[in-house]
């Protein structure tokens, strides 16, 4: 009787520990590709903006301020 209760408690602890470890693995598997995709998209957008500005010849406020200082 006492052994059955102890075995149930041990099983519950093992299942809980396994769930916690697997949730950490799933978090890592999901967030790593998301970070890579975010950085890649950010670079593409910045490059597209730079090309658009080069073609149209438009300047930012920051570019205008730098040119005014010179």
C-alpha positions, 0 to 999 in steps of 0.5 A: 500500500505504502509502496503504491503511493510512493510509486504514484508520487515518483511517476507524477514527478517524472511526468512533471519533469519530462513536461518541463524539459520538453517545453523548454525544447519546444521553446528553443525550436520555435524561437530560433527560426523566428529570430533568424527570419526576423533578422533576415526580413529586417535586412531585406527591408532596410536594403529595399529602402536604401535602393528606393532612396537611391533611385528616387533621390529622396533624403531623410531628415538626418541626411539633410541635417548632416548636409546642412552642417557641412 
